[in-house]
Amino acid sequence: MVRQIIKIFLLLICSNCSAQQYIGNNGRVSFFSEAPMEDISAVNKRVSAVFDATSNDLVFQLRISDFVFPKSLMQEHFNENYLESDIYPSAIFIGRLVNIRNSKATVQGDLTIHGKTNKIKVDGVMKQDEQRVNIEAEFMVKLEDYDIKIPRVVMYKIAESVDIEVNIELEVIK
């Protein structure tokens, strides 16, 4: 019995060793919100991602408080009033690559922001070799889909949806 368990365990380890898995910790996610009174933008350069080339599973994670704004007051309002980063500290995408052709890729899965999860489907560019995977994508997020409330006082300063841009390089896990 013990030998069978050891054989199964070794088989599982060996199958995982042959799987190509990639990881990145210095990805970039930026967003831009165009509104009549004032455009708002921010960048987060601490995005993590993992991609399993065997299963096509893909996971992204970032801390909301790592977004940097051109104005510190915007950053404070973003974290305290809109995204409530003390209550909802992370945004996470859990999904999979569903199509790739000539570096044009489509992923779909669950995006969780502000404690609210929605299914999304995003087209982008994915370049892969034995050592690296580069992922680039652009998509739009509606604030109401994630229960992000905009006070009436600043309604004309903030758009109802924001453009998201993702760029990350992952390296093979050895």
LOLUM-122771 format. One record per atom (N, C-alpha, C, O): residue number from 1; x, y, z. Coordinates in nm, 2 decimals. Layout:
   i   east  north     up
 NUM      X      Y      Z
...
***
This chain:
   i   east  north     up
   1   0.08  -0.12   0.00
   1   0.00   0.00   0.00
   1   0.09   0.13   0.00
   1   0.06   0.22  -0.08
   2   0.19   0.13   0.09
   2   0.28   0.24   0.09
   2   0.35   0.26  -0.04
   2   0.37   0.38  -0.08
   3   0.39   0.15  -0.10
   3   0.46   0.16  -0.23
   3   0.37   0.23  -0.34
   3   0.41   0.31  -0.42
   4   0.24   0.19  -0.34
   4   0.15   0.24  -0.43
   4   0.13   0.39  -0.41
   4   0.12   0.47  -0.51
   5   0.12   0.44  -0.29
   5   0.11   0.58  -0.26
   5   0.23   0.65  -0.30
   5   0.22   0.76  -0.36
   6   0.35   0.59  -0.28
   6   0.47   0.66  -0.32
   6   0.48   0.67  -0.47
   6   0.52   0.77  -0.53
   7   0.44   0.56  -0.54
   7   0.44   0.56  -0.69
   7   0.34   0.67  -0.74
   7   0.38   0.75  -0.83
   8   0.22   0.68  -0.69
   8   0.13   0.78  -0.73
   8   0.18   0.92  -0.70
   8   0.17   1.01  -0.79
   9   0.24   0.94  -0.58
   9   0.30   1.07  -0.55
   9   0.41   1.11  -0.65
   9   0.42   1.22  -0.69
  10   0.50   1.01  -0.68
  10   0.61   1.04  -0.77
  10   0.56   1.07  -0.91
  10   0.61   1.16  -0.98
  11   0.45   1.00  -0.95
  11   0.39   1.02  -1.08
  11   0.34   1.16  -1.09
  11   0.35   1.23  -1.19
  12   0.27   1.21  -0.98
  12   0.21   1.34  -0.98
  12   0.32   1.45  -0.99
  12   0.31   1.54  -1.06
  13   0.43   1.42  -0.91
  13   0.54   1.52  -0.91
  13   0.61   1.52  -1.05
  13   0.63   1.63  -1.10
  14   0.63   1.41  -1.11
  14   0.69   1.41  -1.25
  14   0.60   1.48  -1.35
  14   0.65   1.55  -1.44
  15   0.47   1.46  -1.34
  15   0.38   1.52  -1.44
  15   0.38   1.67  -1.42
  15   0.37   1.75  -1.52
  16   0.39   1.72  -1.29
  16   0.40   1.86  -1.27
  16   0.54   1.92  -1.31
  16   0.54   2.04  -1.35
  17   0.64   1.84  -1.31
  17   0.78   1.89  -1.35
  17   0.78   1.91  -1.50
  17   0.85   2.01  -1.54
  18   0.71   1.83  -1.58
  18   0.71   1.85  -1.72
  18   0.62   1.97  -1.77
  18   0.63   2.01  -1.88
  19   0.53   2.01  -1.68
  19   0.44   2.12  -1.71
  19   0.52   2.25  -1.72
  19   0.60   2.28  -1.64
  20   0.49   2.33  -1.82
  20   0.55   2.46  -1.83
  20   0.47   2.56  -1.76
  20   0.36   2.59  -1.79
  21   0.53   2.61  -1.65
  21   0.46   2.72  -1.57
  21   0.55   2.84  -1.57
  21   0.67   2.83  -1.56
  22   0.48   2.96  -1.58
  22   0.55   3.08  -1.59
  22   0.50   3.17  -1.47
  22   0.38   3.16  -1.43
  23   0.59   3.26  -1.42
  23   0.55   3.35  -1.32
  23   0.61   3.49  -1.34
  23   0.72   3.50  -1.39
  24   0.54   3.59  -1.30
  24   0.59   3.73  -1.31
  24   0.54   3.81  -1.19
  24   0.43   3.79  -1.15
  25   0.63   3.90  -1.15
  25   0.60   3.98  -1.03
  25   0.61   4.13  -1.05
  25   0.58   4.21  -0.96
  26   0.65   4.17  -1.17
  26   0.67   4.31  -1.20
  26   0.58   4.35  -1.32
  26   0.63   4.43  -1.40
  27   0.46   4.31  -1.32
  27   0.38   4.35  -1.43
  27   0.32   4.49  -1.41
  27   0.34   4.55  -1.31
  28   0.26   4.54  -1.52
  28   0.21   4.67  -1.51
  28   0.06   4.67  -1.55
  28   0.02   4.62  -1.66
  29  -0.02   4.73  -1.47
  29  -0.16   4.76  -1.50
  29  -0.19   4.91  -1.48
  29  -0.16   4.96  -1.38
  30  -0.24   4.97  -1.58
  30  -0.27   5.11  -1.57
  30  -0.42   5.13  -1.61
  30  -0.48   5.04  -1.68
  31  -0.47   5.24  -1.56
  31  -0.61   5.27  -1.60
  31  -0.62   5.42  -1.64
  31  -0.54   5.50  -1.59
  32  -0.72   5.45  -1.72
  32  -0.74   5.58  -1.76
  32  -0.89   5.60  -1.77
  32  -0.97   5.52  -1.82
  33  -0.93   5.72  -1.71
  33  -1.07   5.75  -1.70
  33  -1.09   5.89  -1.76
  33  -1.04   5.99  -1.71
  34  -1.15   5.90  -1.88
  34  -1.17   6.03  -1.94
  34  -1.31   6.08  -1.90
  34  -1.41   6.02  -1.92
  35  -1.31   6.20  -1.84
  35  -1.43   6.26  -1.79
  35  -1.43   6.41  -1.83
  35  -1.33   6.47  -1.86
  36  -1.55   6.47  -1.84
  36  -1.56   6.61  -1.88
  36  -1.48   6.71  -1.80
  36  -1.42   6.81  -1.86
  37  -1.46   6.69  -1.67
  37  -1.39   6.79  -1.59
  37  -1.24   6.76  -1.58
  37  -1.16   6.85  -1.57
  38  -1.21   6.63  -1.57
  38  -1.07   6.59  -1.54
  38  -1.05   6.45  -1.58
  38  -1.12   6.36  -1.54
  39  -0.94   6.42  -1.65
  39  -0.89   6.29  -1.68
  39  -0.82   6.23  -1.55
  39  -0.75   6.30  -1.48
  40  -0.84   6.10  -1.53
  40  -0.78   6.04  -1.42
  40  -0.70   5.91  -1.47
  40  -0.75   5.84  -1.55
  41  -0.58   5.90  -1.42
  41  -0.50   5.79  -1.46
  41  -0.41   5.74  -1.34
  41  -0.38   5.82  -1.25
  42  -0.38   5.61  -1.35
  42  -0.29   5.56  -1.24
  42  -0.22   5.44  -1.30
  42  -0.26   5.38  -1.39
  43  -0.11   5.40  -1.23
  43  -0.02   5.29  -1.28
  43   0.01   5.20  -1.15
  43   0.04   5.26  -1.05
  44   0.00   5.07  -1.17
  44   0.05   4.98  -1.07
  44   0.15   4.89  -1.13
  44   0.13   4.82  -1.23
  45   0.28   4.90  -1.08
  45   0.39   4.82  -1.14
  45   0.43   4.70  -1.05
  45   0.54   4.65  -1.06
  46   0.34   4.66  -0.97
  46   0.36   4.54  -0.88
  46   0.26   4.43  -0.91
  46   0.21   4.37  -0.81
  47   0.23   4.40  -1.03
  47   0.13   4.31  -1.06
  47   0.20   4.17  -1.07
  47   0.30   4.15  -1.13
  48   0.13   4.07  -1.01
  48   0.18   3.93  -1.02
  48   0.09   3.85  -1.11
  48  -0.03   3.87  -1.11
  49   0.15   3.75  -1.18
  49   0.07   3.66  -1.26
  49   0.14   3.52  -1.27
  49   0.26   3.51  -1.25
  50   0.06   3.42  -1.29
  50   0.10   3.29  -1.31
  50   0.03   3.23  -1.43
  50  -0.09   3.25  -1.44
  51   0.10   3.16  -1.52
  51   0.04   3.10  -1.63
  51   0.09   2.95  -1.64
  51   0.21   2.93  -1.64
  52   0.00   2.86  -1.65
  52   0.03   2.72  -1.67
  52   0.00   2.68  -1.82
  52  -0.11   2.68  -1.86
  53   0.11   2.66  -1.90
  53   0.09   2.64  -2.04
  53   0.03   2.50  -2.07
  53  -0.02   2.48  -2.18
  54   0.03   2.41  -1.97
  54  -0.03   2.28  -2.00
  54  -0.18   2.29  -1.98
  54  -0.26   2.24  -2.07
  55  -0.23   2.36  -1.88
  55  -0.38   2.37  -1.85
  55  -0.44   2.50  -1.91
  55  -0.56   2.51  -1.92
  56  -0.35   2.59  -1.95
  56  -0.39   2.72  -2.00
  56  -0.45   2.81  -1.89
  56  -0.52   2.91  -1.92
  57  -0.43   2.77  -1.76
  57  -0.48   2.85  -1.65
  57  -0.40   2.98  -1.64
  57  -0.28   2.97  -1.65
  58  -0.46   3.09  -1.60
  58  -0.40   3.22  -1.59
  58  -0.46   3.29  -1.47
  58  -0.58   3.30  -1.45
  59  -0.37   3.34  -1.38
  59  -0.41   3.42  -1.26
  59  -0.33   3.54  -1.26
  59  -0.21   3.54  -1.27
  60  -0.40   3.66  -1.23
  60  -0.34   3.79  -1.21
  60  -0.38   3.83  -1.07
  60  -0.49   3.81  -1.03
  61  -0.29   3.90  -1.00
  61  -0.33   3.96  -0.87
  61  -0.25   4.09  -0.86
  61  -0.14   4.10  -0.89
  62  -0.32   4.19  -0.80
  62  -0.25   4.32  -0.76
  62  -0.32   4.38  -0.64
  62  -0.43   4.35  -0.61
  63  -0.24   4.45  -0.57
  63  -0.29   4.53  -0.45
  63  -0.34   4.66  -0.50
  63  -0.27   4.73  -0.57
  64  -0.46   4.70  -0.46
  64  -0.52   4.82  -0.50
  64  -0.44   4.94  -0.45
  64  -0.42   5.04  -0.53
  65  -0.38   4.94  -0.34
  65  -0.31   5.05  -0.28
  65  -0.17   5.07  -0.35
  65  -0.11   5.17  -0.33
  66  -0.13   4.98  -0.44
  66  -0.01   5.00  -0.52
  66  -0.03   5.09  -0.64
  66   0.07   5.11  -0.71
  67  -0.15   5.13  -0.67
  67  -0.17   5.22  -0.78
  67  -0.11   5.36  -0.74
  67  -0.14   5.41  -0.63
  68  -0.04   5.42  -0.84
  68   0.02   5.55  -0.82
  68  -0.04   5.65  -0.91
  68  -0.05   5.62  -1.03
  69  -0.08   5.76  -0.86
  69  -0.15   5.86  -0.93
  69  -0.06   5.99  -0.95
  69   0.03   6.00  -0.87
  70  -0.09   6.07  -1.05
  70  -0.01   6.19  -1.06
  70  -0.03   6.29  -0.95
  70   0.06   6.37  -0.91
  71  -0.14   6.28  -0.88
  71  -0.17   6.37  -0.77
  71  -0.20   6.29  -0.65
  71  -0.28   6.19  -0.65
  72  -0.14   6.32  -0.53
  72  -0.15   6.24  -0.41
  72  -0.30   6.24  -0.36
  72  -0.34   6.14  -0.30
  73  -0.37   6.35  -0.38
  73  -0.51   6.36  -0.33
  73  -0.60   6.26  -0.41
  73  -0.69   6.20  -0.35
  74  -0.57   6.25  -0.54
  74  -0.65   6.15  -0.62
  74  -0.62   6.01  -0.56
  74  -0.72   5.93  -0.55
  75  -0.50   5.98  -0.53
  75  -0.46   5.85  -0.48
  75  -0.53   5.82  -0.34
  75  -0.59   5.71  -0.32
  76  -0.54   5.92  -0.26
  76  -0.61   5.91  -0.13
  76  -0.75   5.88  -0.15
  76  -0.81   5.80  -0.09
  77  -0.82   5.96  -0.24
  77  -0.96   5.95  -0.26
  77  -0.99   5.81  -0.32
  77  -1.09   5.74  -0.29
  78  -0.91   5.77  -0.42
  78  -0.93   5.64  -0.48
  78  -0.92   5.53  -0.38
  78  -1.01   5.44  -0.38
  79  -0.83   5.53  -0.29
  79  -0.81   5.42  -0.19
  79  -0.92   5.43  -0.08
  79  -0.97   5.32  -0.04
  80  -0.95   5.55  -0.03
  80  -1.04   5.56   0.08
  80  -1.19   5.56   0.04
  80  -1.27   5.50   0.11
  81  -1.22   5.64  -0.06
  81  -1.36   5.66  -0.10
  81  -1.42   5.57  -0.20
  81  -1.54   5.54  -0.20
  82  -1.34   5.53  -0.30
  82  -1.40   5.46  -0.41
  82  -1.37   5.31  -0.41
  82  -1.46   5.23  -0.41
  83  -1.24   5.27  -0.40
  83  -1.21   5.13  -0.40
  83  -1.20   5.07  -0.26
  83  -1.19   4.95  -0.24
  84  -1.20   5.16  -0.16
  84  -1.19   5.11  -0.02
  84  -1.09   5.00   0.00
  84  -1.12   4.89   0.04
  85  -0.96   5.03  -0.03
  85  -0.86   4.94  -0.03
  85  -0.83   4.88   0.10
  85  -0.76   4.77   0.11
  86  -0.87   4.94   0.21
  86  -0.85   4.88   0.34
  86  -0.95   4.76   0.36
  86  -0.92   4.67   0.44
  87  -1.07   4.76   0.30
  87  -1.16   4.66   0.30
  87  -1.14   4.55   0.19
  87  -1.15   4.43   0.21
  88  -1.11   4.61   0.07
  88  -1.09   4.52  -0.05
  88  -0.95   4.55  -0.10
  88  -0.93   4.62  -0.19
  89  -0.85   4.48  -0.04
  89  -0.71   4.52  -0.07
  89  -0.66   4.47  -0.21
  89  -0.56   4.52  -0.26
  90  -0.73   4.37  -0.27
  90  -0.67   4.32  -0.39
  90  -0.77   4.31  -0.51
  90  -0.90   4.31  -0.48
  91  -0.72   4.31  -0.63
  91  -0.80   4.27  -0.75
  91  -0.74   4.15  -0.80
  91  -0.62   4.13  -0.80
  92  -0.83   4.05  -0.84
  92  -0.78   3.92  -0.89
  92  -0.85   3.88  -1.01
  92  -0.97   3.89  -1.03
  93  -0.78   3.83  -1.11
  93  -0.84   3.76  -1.23
  93  -0.80   3.61  -1.22
  93  -0.68   3.58  -1.21
  94  -0.90   3.53  -1.23
  94  -0.87   3.38  -1.23
  94  -0.94   3.33  -1.36
  94  -1.07   3.34  -1.37
  95  -0.87   3.28  -1.45
  95  -0.93   3.24  -1.58
  95  -0.84   3.15  -1.65
  95  -0.75   3.08  -1.60
  96  -0.86   3.15  -1.78
  96  -0.78   3.06  -1.87
  96  -0.77   3.12  -2.01
  96  -0.86   3.19  -2.05
  97  -0.67   3.08  -2.08
  97  -0.65   3.11  -2.22
  97  -0.74   3.02  -2.30
  97  -0.73   2.90  -2.29
  98  -0.84   3.08  -2.37
  98  -0.93   3.00  -2.44
  98  -0.90   2.99  -2.59
  98  -0.96   2.90  -2.67
  99  -0.82   3.08  -2.64
  99  -0.79   3.08  -2.78
  99  -0.66   3.16  -2.81
  99  -0.63   3.26  -2.75
 100  -0.57   3.10  -2.89
 100  -0.45   3.18  -2.93
 100  -0.42   3.14  -3.08
 100  -0.42   3.02  -3.12
 101  -0.40   3.24  -3.16
 101  -0.36   3.23  -3.30
 101  -0.28   3.34  -3.34
 101  -0.32   3.46  -3.33
 102  -0.16   3.31  -3.39
 102  -0.07   3.42  -3.44
 102  -0.05   3.53  -3.33
 102  -0.05   3.65  -3.36
 103  -0.03   3.49  -3.21
 103  -0.01   3.57  -3.09
 103  -0.13   3.65  -3.05
 103  -0.13   3.72  -2.94
 104  -0.24   3.64  -3.12
 104  -0.37   3.70  -3.08
 104  -0.43   3.60  -2.98
 104  -0.46   3.49  -3.02
 105  -0.46   3.65  -2.86
 105  -0.51   3.56  -2.76
 105  -0.64   3.61  -2.70
 105  -0.67   3.73  -2.70
 106  -0.72   3.51  -2.65
 106  -0.84   3.55  -2.58
 106  -0.84   3.47  -2.45
 106  -0.82   3.35  -2.44
 107  -0.86   3.55  -2.34
 107  -0.88   3.48  -2.21
 107  -1.02   3.51  -2.16
 107  -1.08   3.61  -2.19
 108  -1.06   3.42  -2.07
 108  -1.19   3.45  -2.01
 108  -1.18   3.39  -1.87
 108  -1.11   3.29  -1.84
 109  -1.26   3.45  -1.78
 109  -1.26   3.41  -1.64
 109  -1.33   3.51  -1.55
 109  -1.41   3.59  -1.60
 110  -1.29   3.50  -1.42
 110  -1.36   3.58  -1.32
 110  -1.27   3.70  -1.28
 110  -1.15   3.67  -1.23
 111  -1.31   3.82  -1.29
 111  -1.24   3.94  -1.24
 111  -1.31   3.98  -1.11
 111  -1.43   4.01  -1.11
 112  -1.23   3.99  -1.00
 112  -1.28   4.04  -0.88
 112  -1.22   4.17  -0.84
 112  -1.10   4.18  -0.83
 113  -1.30   4.27  -0.83
 113  -1.26   4.41  -0.79
 113  -1.36   4.46  -0.68
 113  -1.48   4.44  -0.70
 114  -1.32   4.52  -0.58
 114  -1.41   4.58  -0.48
 114  -1.50   4.48  -0.42
 114  -1.62   4.51  -0.39
 115  -1.45   4.35  -0.41
 115  -1.54   4.24  -0.35
 115  -1.64   4.19  -0.44
 115  -1.72   4.10  -0.40
 116  -1.65   4.23  -0.56
 116  -1.75   4.19  -0.66
 116  -1.68   4.12  -0.77
 116  -1.58   4.16  -0.83
 117  -1.74   4.00  -0.81
 117  -1.68   3.92  -0.92
 117  -1.77   3.92  -1.04
 117  -1.89   3.90  -1.03
 118  -1.71   3.94  -1.16
 118  -1.78   3.93  -1.28
 118  -1.70   3.84  -1.38
 118  -1.58   3.84  -1.38
 119  -1.77   3.78  -1.47
 119  -1.71   3.70  -1.58
 119  -1.67   3.80  -1.69
 119  -1.75   3.89  -1.72
 120  -1.55   3.79  -1.74
 120  -1.50   3.88  -1.84
 120  -1.44   3.79  -1.95
 120  -1.39   3.68  -1.93
 121  -1.43   3.85  -2.07
 121  -1.36   3.79  -2.18
 121  -1.28   3.90  -2.25
 121  -1.33   4.01  -2.28
 122  -1.15   3.88  -2.26
 122  -1.06   3.99  -2.30
 122  -0.97   3.93  -2.42
 122  -0.91   3.82  -2.41
 123  -0.95   4.01  -2.52
 123  -0.86   3.98  -2.63
 123  -0.73   4.06  -2.60
 123  -0.73   4.17  -2.55
 124  -0.62   4.00  -2.64
 124  -0.49   4.07  -2.63
 124  -0.39   4.00  -2.71
 124  -0.42   3.93  -2.81
 125  -0.26   4.02  -2.67
 125  -0.15   3.96  -2.74
 125  -0.07   3.88  -2.64
 125  -0.04   3.92  -2.53
 126  -0.04   3.76  -2.68
 126   0.04   3.67  -2.59
 126   0.15   3.61  -2.68
 126   0.13   3.54  -2.78
 127   0.28   3.63  -2.64
 127   0.39   3.58  -2.71
 127   0.46   3.48  -2.61
 127   0.49   3.52  -2.50
 128   0.49   3.36  -2.65
 128   0.54   3.26  -2.56
 128   0.66   3.19  -2.63
 128   0.65   3.15  -2.75
 129   0.76   3.16  -2.55
 129   0.87   3.07  -2.59
 129   0.90   2.99  -2.47
 129   0.83   2.99  -2.37
 130   1.01   2.91  -2.48
 130   1.04   2.82  -2.37
 130   1.08   2.89  -2.24
 130   1.06   2.83  -2.13
 131   1.12   3.01  -2.25
 131   1.17   3.09  -2.13
 131   1.07   3.19  -2.08
 131   1.07   3.23  -1.96
 132   0.99   3.25  -2.17
 132   0.91   3.37  -2.13
 132   0.77   3.37  -2.20
 132   0.75   3.30  -2.30
 133   0.68   3.44  -2.13
 133   0.55   3.47  -2.19
 133   0.53   3.62  -2.16
 133   0.54   3.67  -2.05
 134   0.50   3.69  -2.27
 134   0.46   3.83  -2.26
 134   0.31   3.84  -2.29
 134   0.26   3.79  -2.39
 135   0.24   3.92  -2.20
 135   0.10   3.94  -2.22
 135   0.07   4.08  -2.22
 135   0.12   4.16  -2.14
 136  -0.01   4.12  -2.32
 136  -0.06   4.26  -2.33
 136  -0.21   4.26  -2.36
 136  -0.25   4.18  -2.45
 137  -0.28   4.34  -2.30
 137  -0.43   4.35  -2.32
 137  -0.48   4.48  -2.28
 137  -0.42   4.55  -2.20
 138  -0.59   4.52  -2.35
 138  -0.67   4.64  -2.31
 138  -0.81   4.60  -2.31
 138  -0.86   4.53  -2.39
 139  -0.88   4.65  -2.20
 139  -1.02   4.63  -2.19
 139  -1.09   4.74  -2.11
 139  -1.02   4.82  -2.05
 140  -1.22   4.74  -2.10
 140  -1.29   4.84  -2.03
 140  -1.37   4.78  -1.91
 140  -1.42   4.67  -1.92
 141  -1.37   4.85  -1.80
 141  -1.44   4.81  -1.68
 141  -1.54   4.91  -1.65
 141  -1.51   5.03  -1.63
 142  -1.67   4.87  -1.63
 142  -1.77   4.96  -1.58
 142  -1.77   4.96  -1.43
 142  -1.78   4.86  -1.37
 143  -1.77   5.08  -1.37
 143  -1.76   5.09  -1.23
 143  -1.88   5.03  -1.16
 143  -1.87   4.97  -1.05
 144  -2.00   5.05  -1.22
 144  -2.12   5.00  -1.16
 144  -2.12   4.84  -1.15
 144  -2.18   4.79  -1.06
 145  -2.05   4.78  -1.24
 145  -2.04   4.63  -1.24
 145  -1.97   4.58  -1.12
 145  -1.98   4.46  -1.08
 146  -1.89   4.67  -1.05
 146  -1.81   4.63  -0.93
 146  -1.85   4.71  -0.81
 146  -1.78   4.72  -0.71
 147  -1.97   4.76  -0.81
 147  -2.03   4.83  -0.70
 147  -1.94   4.95  -0.65
 147  -1.93   4.97  -0.53
 148  -1.88   5.02  -0.75
 148  -1.80   5.13  -0.71
 148  -1.88   5.25  -0.73
 148  -1.92   5.29  -0.84
 149  -1.92   5.32  -0.62
 149  -2.01   5.43  -0.62
 149  -1.93   5.56  -0.64
 149  -1.82   5.58  -0.58
 150  -1.99   5.65  -0.72
 150  -1.94   5.78  -0.75
 150  -2.03   5.88  -0.68
 150  -2.15   5.89  -0.72
 151  -1.98   5.96  -0.58
 151  -2.07   6.06  -0.52
 151  -2.11   6.17  -0.62
 151  -2.04   6.20  -0.72
 152  -2.23   6.21  -0.61
 152  -2.29   6.31  -0.70
 152  -2.20   6.44  -0.71
 152  -2.20   6.50  -0.82
 153  -2.14   6.47  -0.60
 153  -2.05   6.59  -0.60
 153  -1.94   6.59  -0.71
 153  -1.91   6.69  -0.77
 154  -1.89   6.47  -0.73
 154  -1.78   6.45  -0.83
 154  -1.82   6.37  -0.95
 154  -1.73   6.33  -1.03
 155  -1.95   6.36  -0.98
 155  -2.00   6.28  -1.09
 155  -1.94   6.32  -1.22
 155  -1.91   6.24  -1.31
 156  -1.91   6.45  -1.24
 156  -1.86   6.50  -1.37
 156  -1.71   6.49  -1.38
 156  -1.65   6.51  -1.49
 157  -1.64   6.45  -1.27
 157  -1.50   6.44  -1.27
 157  -1.46   6.29  -1.30
 157  -1.34   6.27  -1.33
 158  -1.55   6.20  -1.29
 158  -1.51   6.06  -1.30
 158  -1.61   5.99  -1.40
 158  -1.73   6.00  -1.39
 159  -1.55   5.92  -1.50
 159  -1.62   5.85  -1.60
 159  -1.69   5.73  -1.54
 159  -1.64   5.68  -1.43
 160  -1.79   5.68  -1.60
 160  -1.86   5.56  -1.56
 160  -1.79   5.43  -1.59
 160  -1.82   5.33  -1.53
 161  -1.69   5.44  -1.68
 161  -1.61   5.32  -1.71
 161  -1.46   5.37  -1.73
 161  -1.44   5.48  -1.76
 162  -1.37   5.27  -1.71
 162  -1.23   5.31  -1.72
 162  -1.17   5.21  -1.81
 162  -1.20   5.09  -1.82
 163  -1.07   5.26  -1.89
 163  -0.99   5.18  -1.98
 163  -0.87   5.12  -1.90
 163  -0.80   5.19  -1.83
 164  -0.86   4.98  -1.91
 164  -0.75   4.91  -1.84
 164  -0.65   4.86  -1.94
 164  -0.69   4.81  -2.04
 165  -0.52   4.88  -1.91
 165  -0.41   4.83  -1.99
 165  -0.32   4.74  -1.91
 165  -0.28   4.78  -1.80
 166  -0.30   4.62  -1.96
 166  -0.22   4.52  -1.89
 166  -0.09   4.49  -1.97
 166  -0.10   4.47  -2.09
 167   0.02   4.48  -1.90
 167   0.15   4.44  -1.97
 167   0.23   4.37  -1.87
 167   0.27   4.43  -1.76
 168   0.27   4.25  -1.90
 168   0.35   4.17  -1.80
 168   0.44   4.07  -1.88
 168   0.40   4.01  -1.98
 169   0.56   4.05  -1.82
 169   0.64   3.94  -1.87
 169   0.66   3.84  -1.76
 169   0.69   3.87  -1.65
 170   0.64   3.71  -1.80
 170   0.65   3.60  -1.70
 170   0.77   3.52  -1.75
 170   0.79   3.50  -1.87
 171   0.83   3.46  -1.65
 171   0.95   3.37  -1.68
 171   0.92   3.23  -1.64
 171   0.84   3.21  -1.54
 172   0.98   3.13  -1.71
 172   0.95   2.99  -1.67
 172   1.00   2.96  -1.53
 172   1.10   3.01  -1.49
 173   0.92   2.88  -1.46
 173   0.96   2.84  -1.33
 173   1.04   2.71  -1.35
 173   1.01   2.62  -1.41
 174   1.16   2.72  -1.29
 174   1.26   2.61  -1.31
 174   1.26   2.52  -1.19
 174   1.34   2.42  -1.19
***
